[in-house]
Amino acid sequence: MADITGATSILLMLADPVSHIRGTILINDALAALGLDAVIVPIHVTPTDLETFLASARRMQNVAGLGITIPHKIAACVLVDELTPVARRMGATNFVRRNADGTLTGTNTDGAGFMEGLRVNGFDATGKRALLVGTGGVGRAIAFGLAEAGLARLDVMNRDRGKAEALATEVQAAFPSCRVDLADASSLKAADLLVNGTSLGMKTSDPLPLELASLTDRTTVAEVVVQPAMTRLLSDAAARGCPIIAGAEMLKPQPAIVAEFFGLLRRDG
């Protein structure tokens, strides 16, 4: 990473808690590889302080934008001035651009990042069946991304049944060709892909996001948890012979997308 000066574009990654954040290392390495004078730094912001922090960020002239992660992805949507169509559809934002006039524009790159992570690891969602656990900000993005990619069926699981039903209804309406249902006892055994879209796995004391008794080695298991790199879910799945995709794979494609969104990187054509 290059020296940080007054000319460096500052990006801030908002989270609560913040001690587990490791994705900023990957993003900083990618920004340096792109030749950009920019740096991203984790900032611990609690939900009660989110609105106040965003109001302050509007006045920070050398802040190009914000990364938004757990638990702020949904809450931030109503606190910014504008959402891109993809963020509006998903109801969650993971990056917010500070415009020259101090207004804030939110977007969502989680879905695109996750789908690219699947692709480079050899998984094609077209015509497949997936089980998604978790309907928070990242889970929503993944649900829409999978359906848009041509998934045949998506089963959704969440502790709050009402939230699972709401997401299933939204995705089904947006992509009628993808059958979307609430998960049942047969969902895991029938799944080509299992996605943990929850934060379970960040702590060694966390339970598994679901019972794995019916998991077979034909199912690819993908994480969104970045740290630790090998969660209990991935470890147990690998022991069963399942192909696994770590949470960092979702982050790797995103820095270039984000840099362009923030106006740090411009593409021709």
Wavefront OBJ file of the C-alpha trace (Angstrom):
o trace
v 0.000 0.000 0.000
v 1.340 3.436 -0.976
v 1.936 6.285 1.460
v -1.211 8.035 2.638
v -1.171 11.792 2.052
v -3.623 14.656 1.883
v -4.212 13.748 -1.748
v -5.266 10.178 -0.941
v -8.932 9.328 -1.450
v -10.258 7.950 1.822
v -12.825 5.166 1.987
v -14.364 4.154 5.316
v -15.781 0.696 6.062
v -18.637 0.947 8.592
v -19.348 -2.061 10.794
v -20.474 -3.124 14.269
v -18.487 -4.924 15.600
v -15.334 -4.051 13.687
v -12.601 -6.322 15.095
v -13.422 -9.145 12.658
v -13.040 -7.005 9.526
v -10.377 -8.397 7.180
v -11.875 -7.575 3.785
v -10.231 -4.153 3.881
v -6.847 -5.858 3.435
v -8.018 -7.423 0.183
v -9.573 -4.158 -1.014
v -6.460 -2.116 -0.214
v -4.266 -4.594 -2.082
v -6.617 -4.397 -5.060
v -6.690 -0.584 -5.019
v -2.876 -0.547 -5.009
v -2.779 -3.061 -7.871
v -5.068 -0.751 -9.852
v -2.572 2.074 -9.308
v -5.028 4.168 -7.283
v -4.095 6.608 -4.531
v -6.887 5.401 -2.247
v -7.203 3.528 1.019
v -10.070 1.926 2.930
v -10.147 1.853 6.749
v -12.575 0.064 9.119
v -14.646 2.378 11.322
v -16.675 1.109 14.297
v -20.147 2.677 14.067
v -23.071 1.412 16.143
v -26.626 1.365 14.737
v -27.659 4.250 16.992
v -24.821 6.381 15.593
v -25.243 5.486 11.916
v -27.396 8.475 10.962
v -25.095 10.916 12.759
v -22.003 9.398 11.169
v -23.473 9.613 7.663
v -24.371 13.250 8.266
v -20.751 13.920 9.235
v -19.383 11.994 6.236
v -21.232 14.362 3.914
v -18.822 17.094 5.069
v -15.581 15.103 4.797
v -14.133 16.509 1.578
v -11.491 13.827 0.992
v -13.838 10.895 1.705
v -14.719 9.339 -1.634
v -17.175 6.887 -0.158
v -18.149 4.358 2.446
v -18.231 0.594 2.659
v -21.336 -0.619 4.492
v -21.363 -3.983 6.219
v -23.059 -5.835 9.093
v -25.424 -4.640 10.502
v -25.939 -1.456 8.465
v -26.683 -2.577 4.888
v -30.458 -2.243 5.107
v -30.623 0.685 7.543
v -28.300 2.822 5.395
v -30.713 2.648 2.466
v -33.126 5.128 4.030
v -30.337 7.466 5.148
v -28.745 8.169 1.755
v -30.061 10.580 -0.876
v -30.221 8.163 -3.785
v -29.953 4.458 -4.559
v -28.864 2.806 -7.776
v -31.534 0.565 -9.339
v -29.823 -2.591 -8.061
v -29.626 -1.283 -4.481
v -33.238 -0.115 -4.627
v -34.401 -3.536 -5.811
v -32.433 -5.344 -3.117
v -33.294 -2.943 -0.315
v -29.673 -2.990 0.849
v -26.500 -1.042 0.106
v -22.902 -2.111 0.668
v -21.111 0.923 -0.799
v -22.059 4.597 -0.641
v -20.477 7.284 -2.823
v -19.989 10.789 -1.457
v -20.753 13.132 -4.337
v -19.074 16.538 -4.823
v -22.089 18.329 -3.339
v -22.071 16.138 -0.231
v -25.026 13.998 -1.246
v -24.776 10.242 -0.817
v -25.551 7.566 -3.431
v -25.792 3.922 -2.412
v -25.234 0.869 -4.577
v -24.946 -2.876 -4.007
v -22.120 -4.983 -5.410
v -22.651 -8.057 -3.213
v -24.751 -9.917 -5.770
v -22.353 -9.276 -8.654
v -19.352 -10.116 -6.465
v -20.892 -13.339 -5.203
v -21.882 -14.511 -8.671
v -18.401 -13.797 -10.037
v -16.930 -15.692 -7.088
v -19.082 -18.690 -8.005
v -18.093 -18.443 -11.655
v -14.325 -18.361 -11.114
v -14.666 -21.339 -8.787
v -16.423 -23.381 -11.447
v -20.057 -23.161 -10.352
v -22.682 -22.218 -12.960
v -26.068 -21.389 -11.411
v -28.020 -21.861 -14.653
v -30.751 -24.444 -14.179
v -29.542 -25.359 -10.691
v -31.236 -25.447 -7.277
v -29.913 -23.486 -4.290
v -30.629 -23.205 -0.588
v -29.952 -19.770 0.918
v -29.756 -19.313 4.688
v -30.251 -15.690 5.780
v -32.306 -12.828 4.356
v -30.346 -9.800 5.590
v -28.576 -7.355 3.309
v -26.077 -9.779 1.805
v -28.626 -12.598 1.653
v -31.019 -10.419 -0.322
v -28.294 -9.480 -2.788
v -27.343 -13.115 -3.306
v -30.969 -14.194 -3.758
v -31.529 -11.694 -6.559
v -28.128 -12.443 -8.088
v -28.796 -16.173 -8.231
v -32.270 -15.732 -9.710
v -30.981 -13.303 -12.322
v -28.247 -15.778 -13.276
v -30.815 -18.378 -14.339
v -31.254 -20.451 -11.189
v -34.155 -22.879 -11.588
v -35.177 -22.960 -7.926
v -34.248 -21.077 -4.780
v -35.211 -22.241 -1.290
v -34.953 -19.577 1.408
v -34.376 -20.151 5.133
v -34.409 -17.570 7.916
v -35.064 -17.519 11.659
v -37.843 -15.004 10.982
v -40.295 -16.830 8.714
v -41.993 -13.576 7.754
v -38.749 -12.144 6.369
v -38.119 -15.321 4.398
v -41.621 -15.177 2.941
v -41.195 -11.516 2.015
v -37.908 -12.130 0.199
v -39.288 -15.178 -1.603
v -42.233 -13.120 -2.836
v -39.991 -10.287 -4.055
v -37.542 -12.522 -5.905
v -40.339 -14.571 -7.467
v -42.018 -11.397 -8.729
v -38.773 -10.044 -10.176
v -37.726 -13.340 -11.803
v -40.804 -15.497 -12.566
v -38.704 -18.172 -14.271
v -37.020 -19.000 -10.951
v -39.219 -20.934 -8.546
v -38.756 -19.495 -5.060
v -39.995 -21.332 -1.955
v -39.425 -21.470 1.768
v -36.958 -24.189 2.706
v -38.279 -27.505 3.989
v -36.785 -30.807 5.140
v -35.914 -31.814 1.562
v -34.186 -28.579 0.543
v -30.629 -29.356 1.626
v -30.477 -32.837 0.138
v -31.799 -31.525 -3.193
v -29.568 -28.446 -3.342
v -26.780 -28.035 -5.874
v -25.614 -25.023 -3.879
v -25.841 -24.137 -0.173
v -25.139 -20.511 0.752
v -24.630 -19.231 4.272
v -25.837 -15.633 4.004
v -25.727 -15.061 7.765
v -22.981 -13.867 10.118
v -22.867 -17.266 11.865
v -19.331 -18.552 11.687
v -17.496 -15.369 12.638
v -17.033 -16.693 16.181
v -15.743 -20.150 17.044
v -18.659 -20.475 19.462
v -21.260 -19.874 16.746
v -23.601 -22.746 15.898
v -23.891 -23.943 12.331
v -26.417 -21.933 10.296
v -28.377 -25.161 9.721
v -28.278 -28.874 10.490
v -26.066 -30.696 7.944
v -27.300 -34.283 8.370
v -28.702 -34.448 4.824
v -25.782 -32.655 3.129
v -24.201 -34.762 0.378
v -20.952 -34.340 -1.542
v -22.831 -33.213 -4.677
v -23.626 -29.864 -3.029
v -21.286 -26.887 -3.370
v -21.129 -24.925 -0.110
v -20.428 -21.179 -0.229
v -19.812 -18.703 2.597
v -20.148 -14.952 2.999
v -18.142 -14.886 6.242
v -14.636 -13.693 5.378
v -12.904 -14.167 8.736
v -12.128 -16.857 9.646
v -11.349 -18.062 6.132
v -12.376 -21.611 7.049
v -15.592 -21.435 9.034
v -17.068 -24.410 10.812
v -19.587 -24.747 7.968
v -16.851 -24.919 5.320
v -14.769 -27.283 7.421
v -17.674 -29.663 7.991
v -18.702 -29.477 4.327
v -15.151 -30.204 3.147
v -15.005 -33.199 5.479
v -18.098 -34.528 3.715
v -16.397 -34.148 0.323
v -18.313 -31.043 -0.763
v -16.741 -28.415 -3.011
v -16.407 -25.241 -0.910
v -16.149 -21.541 -1.757
v -14.802 -19.200 0.914
v -16.343 -15.841 1.774
v -13.364 -13.882 0.411
v -14.251 -15.056 -3.102
v -17.252 -12.705 -3.020
v -14.989 -9.739 -2.235
v -12.232 -10.284 -4.790
v -14.150 -8.971 -7.853
v -15.583 -5.945 -6.060
v -12.721 -3.414 -5.681
v -12.602 -2.553 -9.395
v -16.407 -2.210 -9.497
v -16.347 0.005 -6.415
v -13.435 2.134 -7.641
v -15.337 2.894 -10.827
v -18.512 3.698 -8.870
v -16.582 6.100 -6.626
v -15.075 7.826 -9.666
v -11.568 6.644 -8.850
v -11.326 4.396 -11.881
v -12.825 5.222 -15.239
v -13.289 2.746 -18.051
v -13.248 3.589 -21.740
v -16.147 2.636 -23.966
l 1 2 3 4 5 6 7 8 9 10 11 12 13 14 15 16 17 18 19 20 21 22 23 24 25 26 27 28 29 30 31 32 33 34 35 36 37 38 39 40 41 42 43 44 45 46 47 48 49 50 51 52 53 54 55 56 57 58 59 60 61 62 63 64 65 66 67 68 69 70 71 72 73 74 75 76 77 78 79 80 81 82 83 84 85 86 87 88 89 90 91 92 93 94 95 96 97 98 99 100 101 102 103 104 105 106 107 108 109 110 111 112 113 114 115 116 117 118 119 120 121 122 123 124 125 126 127 128 129 130 131 132 133 134 135 136 137 138 139 140 141 142 143 144 145 146 147 148 149 150 151 152 153 154 155 156 157 158 159 160 161 162 163 164 165 166 167 168 169 170 171 172 173 174 175 176 177 178 179 180 181 182 183 184 185 186 187 188 189 190 191 192 193 194 195 196 197 198 199 200 201 202 203 204 205 206 207 208 209 210 211 212 213 214 215 216 217 218 219 220 221 222 223 224 225 226 227 228 229 230 231 232 233 234 235 236 237 238 239 240 241 242 243 244 245 246 247 248 249 250 251 252 253 254 255 256 257 258 259 260 261 262 263 264 265 266 267 268 269
